[in-house]
Amino acid sequence: MPNDLWQWKYVLQDKPGMLAHVADTIVAYYGGMPRTFHLNGTAIQAVQICDVMVAPEMRGILTRRGPFMQTADTFLTEKAGQNKPYRFAFGFPSDRHARLGEKSGWYKRSDTFLEAHWTTRNHQSSLPFLYKTRPITTPVIEKINSVWKTMQSALPNCLVPQKDTDFFNWRYLNHPCHAYSVYSVANRWSNDIVGIFVLRDHSASQSMELIDLLCMPDKMDILLKTALTIAKRCNREQLFSWLTPAVLKYLPEPTTIKEVSGVYVTPDYKQIIDNKKLSWWLIGGDTDHR
């Protein structure tokens, strides 16, 4: 991993993860980034598992004393749970790690990540007359924070990751590797911000990715149509996005849809999610690699 990416990913962590070593040789690493979620007006501290690495010569050792098992068990036992630094840990592991995690009792599947595609072929290239859009190159603090507070308060019983100015500045405007385009959509007459969205261009595949959306749920279709307009003007054949069903239900029906990953969480909080019938509000920008 490039050093700049490592520094970006773990900038908010004094101790980003757990190492296993044999003598002076590191053989495994299990790490996570702190994330803040909001649920019905309450902030919840969580940790997102984002890097699980085992040296090739040690990958076959899957016993309780193996390096993968020990790093995962130690990290989750010390960091995640009631009266611990993070109320829960979550992530989007590969199928193999998901099976190991479930078998070991570290985490359980709680939701699914879907990849939805919208074609630009028949989309009108002009924006709705009532709205205007412009790129954002530096954070407009009061506007981003205002839209964020309004949005999260309009999503009862949803686990909504914090999307304030600090998040947008860190996640998109200061990313060391990927180039993102951040846009605002405003009312043409009042200049009131309707919402903010983030795009990442995949020119090689003739597609554009919708990475994030920040707006009231009933305005999400406007932001998607604006993103489609930008994609079409850039001669991209489609717009796609990773999102959970809670997000997708507010958007126009996609052309195609498929499952790409599960959303996994530590078991005690999975029980709370099930009992309270909570939903995950997640999109591509909530991963560490999109």
C-alpha positions as CSV (number, residue, x, y, z in Angstrom):
1,M,0.0,0.0,0.0
2,P,1.4,3.5,-0.9
3,N,2.4,5.4,2.2
4,D,0.1,8.3,1.3
5,L,-2.9,6.0,1.2
6,W,-1.9,4.4,4.6
7,Q,-1.6,7.9,6.2
8,W,-4.9,9.0,4.7
9,K,-6.8,5.9,5.8
10,Y,-5.6,5.8,9.4
11,V,-5.1,9.5,10.1
12,L,-7.7,9.4,12.9
13,Q,-6.3,6.3,14.6
14,D,-3.5,6.3,17.2
15,K,-3.4,2.5,17.0
16,P,-4.8,1.6,13.6
17,G,-4.7,-2.2,14.0
18,M,-3.3,-5.4,15.4
19,L,-0.1,-7.1,14.2
20,A,0.9,-10.7,14.5
21,H,4.7,-11.4,14.2
22,V,7.2,-14.2,14.4
23,A,10.4,-12.8,15.9
24,D,10.9,-9.6,13.8
25,T,8.8,-10.7,10.8
26,I,5.2,-9.4,10.6
27,V,2.9,-12.2,9.4
28,A,-0.6,-10.7,9.8
29,Y,-2.4,-7.4,10.2
30,Y,-6.0,-6.6,11.1
31,G,-7.0,-3.0,11.0
32,G,-9.9,-0.6,11.0
33,M,-10.9,3.1,10.6
34,P,-13.1,4.9,13.1
35,R,-16.5,5.9,11.8
36,T,-19.4,7.8,13.5
37,F,-22.9,6.7,12.8
38,H,-26.2,8.6,13.7
39,L,-29.3,6.8,14.7
40,N,-32.5,8.8,15.7
41,G,-30.4,11.7,16.9
42,T,-27.8,9.7,18.8
43,A,-24.1,9.5,17.7
44,I,-22.6,6.0,17.8
45,Q,-18.8,5.4,17.5
46,A,-18.0,2.4,15.3
47,V,-14.9,0.9,13.6
48,Q,-14.8,-0.1,9.9
49,I,-12.7,-3.2,9.3
50,C,-10.8,-2.3,6.1
51,D,-7.5,-4.2,6.0
52,V,-7.0,-7.8,6.6
53,M,-3.6,-9.1,5.5
54,V,-1.8,-12.4,6.1
55,A,1.7,-13.3,4.8
56,P,1.3,-15.9,1.9
57,E,3.3,-18.6,3.8
58,M,0.8,-18.3,6.8
59,R,-2.5,-18.2,5.0
60,G,-3.1,-21.9,5.4
61,I,-3.0,-21.7,9.2
62,L,-6.6,-21.2,10.1
63,T,-6.6,-22.6,13.6
64,R,-7.5,-20.5,16.7
65,R,-3.7,-20.0,17.2
66,G,-3.1,-18.9,13.6
67,P,-2.1,-15.3,12.9
68,F,-5.4,-14.4,11.2
69,M,-7.5,-15.7,14.0
70,Q,-5.4,-14.1,16.7
71,T,-5.2,-10.7,15.1
72,A,-9.0,-10.6,14.4
73,D,-10.0,-12.0,17.8
74,T,-7.7,-9.6,19.7
75,F,-8.7,-6.5,17.8
76,L,-12.4,-7.2,18.0
77,T,-12.3,-8.3,21.7
78,E,-10.4,-5.1,22.8
79,K,-12.0,-2.6,20.5
80,A,-15.7,-3.4,19.7
81,G,-18.7,-3.9,22.1
82,Q,-20.5,-2.3,24.9
83,N,-18.3,0.0,27.1
84,K,-15.4,-0.4,24.6
85,P,-13.9,2.3,22.3
86,Y,-16.4,1.4,19.5
87,R,-19.9,0.1,20.0
88,F,-19.6,-2.1,17.0
89,A,-17.3,-3.2,14.2
90,F,-18.6,-3.6,10.6
91,G,-17.2,-4.1,7.1
92,F,-17.5,-5.7,3.7
93,P,-15.3,-8.8,3.8
94,S,-14.6,-11.1,0.9
95,D,-16.6,-14.3,0.8
96,R,-13.7,-16.3,2.3
97,H,-13.2,-13.9,5.2
98,A,-17.0,-13.6,5.7
99,R,-17.3,-17.4,6.1
100,L,-14.4,-17.4,8.6
101,G,-15.8,-14.5,10.5
102,E,-19.2,-16.1,10.8
103,K,-17.8,-19.5,11.7
104,S,-15.6,-17.9,14.4
105,G,-18.5,-15.8,15.7
106,W,-16.8,-12.4,15.1
107,Y,-19.5,-11.0,12.9
108,K,-22.7,-11.8,11.1
109,R,-24.3,-10.7,7.9
110,S,-26.7,-7.8,8.4
111,D,-27.4,-6.3,5.0
112,T,-26.3,-6.4,1.4
113,F,-24.4,-4.1,-1.0
114,L,-26.0,-3.8,-4.4
115,E,-24.5,-2.5,-7.6
116,A,-27.1,-0.6,-9.6
117,H,-26.7,0.7,-13.2
118,W,-28.6,3.4,-15.0
119,T,-28.1,3.9,-18.7
120,T,-27.5,7.4,-20.1
121,R,-28.8,6.5,-23.6
122,N,-32.3,7.8,-23.3
123,H,-31.6,10.4,-20.6
124,Q,-32.3,14.1,-21.4
125,S,-29.0,16.0,-21.4
126,S,-30.5,19.1,-19.8
127,L,-31.2,19.7,-16.1
128,P,-34.7,20.4,-14.8
129,F,-35.2,24.1,-15.2
130,L,-35.8,24.7,-11.5
131,Y,-32.3,23.6,-10.5
132,K,-28.7,24.4,-11.2
133,T,-25.5,22.5,-10.5
134,R,-21.9,23.5,-10.0
135,P,-18.7,21.8,-8.9
136,I,-17.3,22.1,-5.4
137,T,-13.5,22.3,-5.1
138,T,-13.3,23.4,-1.5
139,P,-15.7,22.7,1.4
140,V,-18.6,25.1,1.9
141,I,-18.8,24.4,5.6
142,E,-22.1,25.8,6.6
143,K,-23.9,24.4,3.5
144,I,-22.6,20.8,3.7
145,N,-23.2,20.6,7.5
146,S,-26.7,22.0,7.1
147,V,-27.6,19.5,4.4
148,W,-26.1,16.7,6.4
149,K,-28.0,17.6,9.6
150,T,-31.3,17.8,7.7
151,M,-30.7,14.5,5.9
152,Q,-29.8,12.4,8.9
153,S,-32.8,13.7,10.9
154,A,-35.1,12.6,8.0
155,L,-34.0,9.0,8.2
156,P,-35.5,7.4,11.3
157,N,-34.4,3.9,12.2
158,C,-31.4,4.1,9.8
159,L,-27.8,3.7,10.7
160,V,-26.5,6.8,8.8
161,P,-22.7,7.3,8.7
162,Q,-21.6,10.9,9.4
163,K,-21.3,13.0,6.2
164,D,-20.3,16.5,7.4
165,T,-17.8,18.9,6.0
166,D,-14.9,17.1,7.7
167,F,-15.9,13.8,6.2
168,F,-16.2,15.3,2.6
169,N,-12.9,17.1,3.0
170,W,-11.1,14.0,4.1
171,R,-12.8,11.4,2.0
172,Y,-13.1,13.1,-1.4
173,L,-11.3,16.5,-1.6
174,N,-8.0,15.2,0.0
175,H,-7.9,11.7,-1.2
176,P,-4.3,10.8,-2.2
177,C,-5.1,8.4,-5.0
178,H,-8.5,8.8,-6.6
179,A,-9.9,11.9,-8.3
180,Y,-13.5,12.7,-7.3
181,S,-15.8,15.4,-8.6
182,V,-18.1,16.9,-6.0
183,Y,-21.2,18.8,-7.1
184,S,-23.9,20.9,-5.5
185,V,-27.5,21.1,-6.7
186,A,-29.4,24.3,-5.8
187,N,-32.7,26.0,-6.5
188,R,-32.2,28.3,-9.4
189,W,-34.1,31.2,-7.8
190,S,-33.4,31.0,-4.1
191,N,-29.9,29.4,-4.3
192,D,-30.9,27.1,-1.5
193,I,-28.8,23.9,-1.6
194,V,-31.0,20.9,-2.5
195,G,-28.1,18.4,-2.2
196,I,-24.5,17.4,-2.9
197,F,-23.2,14.3,-4.8
198,V,-19.9,12.8,-5.7
199,L,-18.8,11.2,-8.9
200,R,-15.8,9.1,-9.9
201,D,-15.0,8.8,-13.6
202,H,-14.1,5.3,-15.0
203,S,-13.3,6.4,-18.5
204,A,-11.8,3.0,-19.5
205,S,-15.2,1.3,-19.0
206,Q,-17.2,4.2,-20.4
207,S,-19.0,4.6,-17.1
208,M,-19.2,7.0,-14.2
209,E,-19.7,6.0,-10.6
210,L,-22.0,7.7,-8.2
211,I,-20.0,7.6,-5.0
212,D,-22.1,9.6,-2.5
213,L,-25.4,11.4,-2.1
214,L,-26.2,14.0,0.5
215,C,-29.8,15.3,0.5
216,M,-33.3,14.8,1.8
217,P,-34.7,11.4,0.6
218,D,-37.4,13.0,-1.5
219,K,-34.7,14.9,-3.5
220,M,-32.5,12.0,-4.3
221,D,-34.1,11.4,-7.7
222,I,-33.1,15.0,-8.7
223,L,-29.5,14.4,-7.7
224,L,-29.4,11.1,-9.7
225,K,-30.9,12.8,-12.8
226,T,-28.3,15.5,-12.5
227,A,-25.5,12.9,-12.2
228,L,-26.9,11.1,-15.3
229,T,-26.8,14.4,-17.2
230,I,-23.2,15.0,-16.3
231,A,-22.3,11.4,-17.2
232,K,-24.0,11.8,-20.6
233,R,-22.3,15.1,-21.3
234,C,-19.0,13.2,-20.7
235,N,-20.0,10.6,-23.2
236,R,-20.3,7.9,-20.6
237,E,-22.7,5.0,-21.4
238,Q,-23.8,4.4,-17.9
239,L,-23.9,5.6,-14.3
240,F,-23.5,3.0,-11.5
241,S,-23.4,2.9,-7.8
242,W,-22.9,0.6,-4.8
243,L,-25.6,1.1,-2.2
244,T,-27.8,-0.7,0.3
245,P,-31.5,-1.3,-0.3
246,A,-32.5,1.5,2.1
247,V,-30.8,4.0,-0.3
248,L,-31.9,2.4,-3.5
249,K,-35.6,2.5,-2.7
250,Y,-35.5,6.3,-3.0
251,L,-33.9,6.3,-6.5
252,P,-35.4,5.7,-9.9
253,E,-35.5,2.0,-10.9
254,P,-32.1,1.0,-12.3
255,T,-31.5,-0.7,-15.6
256,T,-29.7,-3.6,-14.0
257,I,-28.9,-4.6,-10.4
258,K,-26.7,-7.2,-8.8
259,E,-25.3,-8.1,-5.4
260,V,-21.6,-7.3,-4.8
261,S,-21.0,-7.8,-1.1
262,G,-22.6,-8.4,2.3
263,V,-22.6,-5.9,5.1
264,Y,-21.3,-7.6,8.3
265,V,-21.4,-6.4,11.9
266,T,-20.3,-7.8,15.3
267,P,-23.0,-10.2,16.6
268,D,-24.3,-8.2,19.6
269,Y,-25.1,-5.2,17.5
270,K,-26.6,-7.4,14.8
271,Q,-29.2,-8.5,17.5
272,I,-30.0,-4.8,18.2
273,I,-30.4,-4.1,14.4
274,D,-32.8,-7.1,14.1
275,N,-34.8,-6.3,17.2
276,K,-35.3,-2.7,16.3
277,K,-35.7,-3.3,12.6
278,L,-32.9,-0.9,11.7
279,S,-31.6,-0.3,8.2
280,W,-28.1,0.5,7.0
281,W,-27.7,3.7,4.9
282,L,-24.5,3.0,3.0
283,I,-23.2,3.9,-0.5
284,G,-19.9,3.4,-2.4
285,G,-18.1,6.2,-0.6
286,D,-18.5,4.3,2.7
287,T,-16.0,1.7,1.5
288,D,-12.4,2.5,1.7
289,H,-11.6,1.5,-1.9
290,R,-14.3,2.8,-4.2
